[in-house]
Amino acid sequence: MSVGTAAFPVLRWVGLLWVVVWLPAYMRVWGWANLLHLCDVAVILGCAGLWWGSSLLISSQAVGILIPGIAWGLDVGCRLLTGRFLLGGTTYMWDSRAPLWVRLLSTFHLGLPLALLWAMRKVGYDHRALALQSAIAAALILAARFLPASLNVNYAYQDPFYHRPWGPAPLHLAGMIVGTVLVLYWPAHLFLGWLFPAASAAK
């Protein structure tokens, strides 16, 4: 469902400005392959959802970014407070080879979920979001397998905890897709469905 471009008269321009700054900066510093990361695609599709007032895009990217955003915030917060990483997925934030201002653009992991949650107060939660985001994740995880193994985008070569493949490529990819949906997306889907009215009801 779409409620039209007038749904977010200010936030849609904020999202557009963010993409205009963030996208070329990320591509210049980390390369185009970095944009296949699930969280980076969430920025593009989430801001597109805000621009068009699409509850489906907004909801699907909320499903995709909510738990990863919380994990990112906890990891960065733990490093700031204790000097140690909780999960280890944000080590790049302390990599001085990248300009500090570009690294700070990664705070979208906190800002984007908040923006999407705020937006769903108006447009509601589209329950098709889980299926759409699961399909997006599957496509991006499979596509990441065609990138160099050293990049390990979307953990297409090695898992994030033991840093090794889960068997042959088909088994590993299937495990990553299923694990992403069950661990990250399904709980977010249940939470968002409980927290917000259905998109049709919100309309």
N, C-alpha and C positions, 0 to 999 in steps of 0.2 A: 504494500500500500504506500502511496505517496500523498503527502498533504500539500505539496507544492513548494515552490521556491520562496514563498513569503513566510514559511513557517518559522524561520530563524533569521530575521532581517539583519542582525548584527553578527551572530555566531557564524553564519555562512561565510561572511567576509573575513572573519578572524581565521577560519579554517583555510580559506583560499590563500591568505597572506602567509600563513604558516607553511603551506606546501610550496609556495613560491620561494621561500627562504630555505626551508629544510631540504627539499628534493635535490637541488643542484649542489648544496653543501655536502650532503651525504654521498652523492655520486662522485664528486671531486676527491673527497678524502678516502672513502672506502670502496669506491667502484660500483658499477651498475649491478654486479652480482649481489651486492648487499641488499638491494631492494627486493630480492626474492624472500627475505626473511618474513615470516608471518606477521610480526609486529609492524614491520615497515609497510607492508601491504595494507595493514589495518589503518594506518595513517591516511593513505590515499583513498581507500574505500570509505572510511569513516567520514572524512572531510567531504567526499562526494555525496554521501548520504545527507550531511548537513546542508550542502548546497542545494540539493534537489528536494529536501524535505522527505526523504524516503525512509519510512519506518523499517523496511526490510534491511536496507544497508546499514542503518544505524544499529538495529538490533543484532545483526549478524556480527558486526565488528565489536560490539559490546561483549558478545559471547566469546569472541576470539581474544580480546585484550584484557578482560577483567582480571582473571587469575594471573596471567603473566605480568600484568601491571603491578599487582600486589606483590608478587614474588620479586620483581625488579626493585620496587621500593624497599622491601625488607633487606634485600642483598646490599643495596647502596647504603641504607641506614645502618646496617650492621658494620659495614666497612668504616663508615664515618665514626661510629661510636666506639668500636672495639679494635679497629685496625685489621679485622679479619672478615672474610666474606662468608656469608651464611650459605649461599648456594654456589657462587663462583661464576655466575653468568654475566656479571657486570665488570669484569676486570678491565675491559676496554675503557671504562670511564677514568681509569688512572694511567692510561697509556699516553704519555706526553708527546708521542709522535703525531698525534692528532691535535689540532688547535682546541683550546679549552672551550671556546664558544660553540664549536661543532659538537663536542662531547656533551655540552649542556643541552643541546637540542634533543638529546635522548630523554629529557624529562617529559617528553610526550607520553612515556609509559605511565606517567601519573596524570597528566593533563587530559589526555584523550579519553580514558575511562570516565573521568569526572564529567567531561563535556557530553559524552554519549548518555550517561546516566541522567544528566539534566535534561537532555533532549527527549528522552523517553518519558519524562513526566508529561510532555505535551503530546507526543505521537503514540505512546504506548509501546508495548513489546510485541513484535511480530513472531509468532511461534514457528514460522518457517525458518527462522534464523539459524537454528541448530543444523538443519539439513544443508542450508546454503554454506555456512561456515565450514562444515565438515567436508563438503565438496571442494571448497577453496583450499583448505589445508591439504587434502589429499593431492590435489594438482600441484601445489607448491612444493610439497615434500618430494613428490616424484620428479619434478623439474629440477630440484636441487641436486639430484643424483647425477645430473649431467654437468655439474660444476666440479671444479677440482676438489679432491677429497680433503685437501689441507684446509679448505674453507669450512667444510662440514656444516653448510647452511641448513637450517631446520633439522639438524642432527640426522641428515640423510645417510651418513656413513658411520657415525658412532653415537651411542646414546649419551645423554648429558650427565649421567651419574658415574657409570663405570668406564666411560670413554672407550668403548669397544663395540663392534657390531653384534647384533643379535642373530648370528648365523649368516647364511647366504643373503645376497641383496634383496630378493623378493620377500624373505621372511623378516628381515630387518625393517624394510619399508612398511610392510603390513603392520608390524608391531608399533612403529612410530605413529602411523596414522590412527590405529585403534587406540593406542595409549593417549594420544593428544585429544581425541574425542572424548574418551571416558574420564580422563583425569582433569582436563582443563575445560572442555566445552560443556559436557553434560551437567556438572554442578552449577556452572554459570547460567545455563539455560533454565534450570530449575529455580535458581535464585531470582533471576530476572522475571520469570513468569509469575513467581509469587509476589514480587515487589511491585510490578506495574500492571495496569489493566491491559487486556489484549488490544492490539492496534485498532481493530475495528470498533471496539468499545470506546477507545480514546477519541476516535474520530467523531 
